[in-house]
Amino acid sequence: MVTRYVFITGATSGIGYGIAQILASKGHHIAYNGLADFEDIIAISDKLKDLGAASVHYFDADMRNGDAVREMITAAEFTMGPIDVLINNAGIQHVAPIEKFPISRWDDLIAVNLTANFHTIASVIDGMRARGFGRIINISSVHGLVASANKSAYVSAKHGVVGLTKTIALECATDGITVNAICPGWVRTPLVEAQIHDRSEVSSRSFEEEASILIQERQPNRTFVTPEQIGSLCLYLMSEAAASVTGMAVPIDGAWTAH
Ligand code: NAD
């Protein structure tokens, strides 16, 4: 297997950290970003090195700031090496009906979940073209394919990510670059645990009872997807076997979107 230079956004937690661990265990070079304190970043980097990453680099950038995102990618290519694989994963959530949706939360959510992907992709594409190889993997969501009430910003951003994925796949179709979106159903991460917590506050059910109800509402196999399963799907999309898989929105959702 070829060793790749990989950049993962939002890898200090949840799905991004799971993807980073799977890719580190296959010996790839890993550069990552995400919000975390110094001790956590040291612990994450040490874990990725222990798992076998060829190199590990952390880059600090607030994904709401386009200039900072572009500078981060430039710094990563200078420090780690040219990025072969870009995984756009950083994301946030806010749940509220449209009439009560705070404007600042809408702006932040679109910036982190959608616009940051525009900046990272625009920053790596020339280099990938020049080298004749690239893999861009955007972590969208089932909410890139179907909607849920009270998640207007998230659903809009994630549908946008699917549209961005298809557009860039067309722009790069003859350049050796593939562009795909992964669309997970429920994954038990801090982003979802916050929603379970809010629901249990309203219902007065225990956290675990509410988690069980949540998974049964939409995900027919009644099983949370794991970050490691998403990491394994990334490994496939990075592989030569997936050279013709491009412009796809791939659900990993226990049949949620089969409804
Ligand atoms: P998480 O909260 O565990 O992780 C989110 C990551 O994004 C963290 O590393 C965080 O630091 C980073 N991040 C957030 N805001 C940032 C900012 N302004 N600047 C830099 N980094 C920032 O959440 P997760 O569930 O692991 O989500 C990861 C991705 O997967 C998101 O795009 C999310 O929408 C998507 N997703 C999650 C689920 C799920 O059920 N958990 C399902 C489908 C899609």
Boltz pocket constraint, residues with backbone or C-beta under 6 A from the ligand:
constraints:
  - pocket:
      binder: B
      contacts: [[A, 9], [A, 10], [A, 11], [A, 12], [A, 13], [A, 14], [A, 15], [A, 16], [A, 33], [A, 34], [A, 35], [A, 36], [A, 61], [A, 62], [A, 63], [A, 64], [A, 88], [A, 89], [A, 90], [A, 91], [A, 92], [A, 112], [A, 113], [A, 139], [A, 140], [A, 141], [A, 142], [A, 183], [A, 184], [A, 185], [A, 186], [A, 187], [A, 188], [A, 189], [A, 190], [A, 191], [A, 192]]
      max_distance: 6.0
